[in-house]
């Protein structure tokens, strides 16, 4: 007992030092885990950022082609309108021709 009473301050310093080392070890382990988690999240963010950059590049390329595509669509629409007009004219003439061909049938009774 005299040993503890005579050397109280050094023993308390040693116990305090051991407690500080244990706390530092726990803190180091927690810091290592945190670092690993942060590193994994950074990798996920980098992958997502790369995918987002690729999508942005595709969208900007699509927007750059928009005027060309619009002109192409307008040309196709004009060609389609011409075909519709031609088909309407053909349908009108075909209906007139069918009416003329059926006109004698009125006299026969059919």
Secondary structure per residue as TSV (DSSP state, phi and psi in degrees):
chain	resnum	aa	ss	phi	psi
A	1	X	-	360.0	-32.9
A	2	X	H	-63.8	-28.4
A	3	X	H	-64.0	-43.5
A	4	X	H	-68.7	-39.7
A	5	X	H	-70.2	-37.2
A	6	X	H	-77.8	-31.8
A	7	X	T	-117.5	41.8
A	8	X	H	-66.2	-44.1
A	9	X	H	-67.5	-47.4
A	10	X	H	-63.8	-38.8
A	11	X	H	-65.6	-41.4
A	12	X	H	-63.7	-38.2
A	13	X	H	-65.8	-40.2
A	14	X	H	-65.4	-45.8
A	15	X	H	-61.8	-43.6
A	16	X	H	-62.3	-41.6
A	17	X	H	-62.4	-42.8
A	18	X	H	-63.2	-43.6
A	19	X	H	-63.0	-39.8
A	20	X	H	-65.2	-41.3
A	21	X	H	-65.0	-39.8
A	22	X	H	-63.9	-44.2
A	23	X	H	-63.0	-40.4
A	24	X	H	-65.6	-37.1
A	25	X	H	-65.3	-44.2
A	26	X	H	-63.0	-43.2
A	27	X	H	-63.3	-39.0
A	28	X	H	-64.8	-42.0
A	29	X	H	-64.3	-44.2
A	30	X	H	-63.2	-40.3
A	31	X	H	-65.2	-39.0
A	32	X	H	-64.0	-44.5
A	33	X	H	-61.4	-43.9
A	34	X	H	-61.9	-41.4
A	35	X	H	-63.1	-41.9
A	36	X	H	-64.0	-42.3
A	37	X	H	-64.1	-44.7
A	38	X	H	-62.9	-40.2
A	39	X	H	-63.3	-43.5
A	40	X	H	-63.7	-41.6
A	41	X	H	-66.1	-38.6
A	42	X	H	-61.5	-40.6
A	43	X	H	-63.2	-43.4
A	44	X	H	-63.1	-41.7
A	45	X	H	-65.1	-39.7
A	46	X	H	-65.0	-41.1
A	47	X	H	-64.8	-45.5
A	48	X	H	-64.0	-38.6
A	49	X	H	-65.6	-38.2
A	50	X	H	-65.1	-42.7
A	51	X	H	-64.1	-40.2
A	52	X	H	-66.5	-38.5
A	53	X	H	-65.2	-40.1
A	54	X	H	-63.5	-43.3
A	55	X	H	-64.1	-39.5
A	56	X	H	-64.5	-38.1
A	57	X	H	-65.0	-41.6
A	58	X	H	-64.2	-43.1
A	59	X	H	-65.4	-41.1
A	60	X	H	-67.2	-36.5
A	61	X	H	-65.1	-40.6
A	62	X	H	-64.2	-41.6
A	63	X	H	-66.6	-34.1
A	64	X	H	-67.7	-32.4
A	65	X	H	-84.4	-5.8
A	66	X	H	-55.5	-47.5
A	67	X	H	-61.7	-40.3
A	68	X	H	-64.3	-43.8
A	69	X	H	-66.1	-37.9
A	70	X	H	-64.1	-44.1
A	71	X	H	-62.8	-41.6
A	72	X	H	-62.5	-43.2
A	73	X	H	-66.7	-37.8
A	74	X	H	-65.6	-38.1
A	75	X	H	-64.8	-43.5
A	76	X	H	-64.4	-39.3
A	77	X	H	-64.8	-42.0
A	78	X	H	-63.5	-42.6
A	79	X	H	-63.5	-40.0
A	80	X	H	-65.9	-39.6
A	81	X	H	-64.7	-38.3
A	82	X	H	-64.1	-41.5
A	83	X	H	-64.7	-40.5
A	84	X	H	-62.8	-44.1
A	85	X	H	-62.0	-42.2
A	86	X	H	-63.6	-44.2
A	87	X	H	-65.6	-35.9
A	88	X	H	-64.6	-42.3
A	89	X	H	-64.1	-44.8
A	90	X	H	-62.3	-41.4
A	91	X	H	-64.5	-40.0
A	92	X	H	-63.7	-46.2
A	93	X	H	-66.8	-38.2
A	94	X	H	-66.2	-38.5
A	95	X	H	-68.2	-37.1
A	96	X	H	-64.3	-43.0
A	97	X	H	-65.1	-40.2
A	98	X	H	-66.0	-37.5
A	99	X	H	-65.6	-39.6
A	100	X	H	-67.2	-41.0
A	101	X	H	-68.7	-28.0
A	102	X	H	-86.2	-15.1
A	103	X	H	-57.1	-38.8
A	104	X	H	-65.8	-24.3
A	105	X	H	-66.9	-21.8
A	106	X	H	-65.5	-34.5
A	107	X	H	-76.4	-26.3
A	108	X	H	-81.7	-25.5
A	109	X	T	108.5	12.4
A	110	X	-	-100.6	360.0
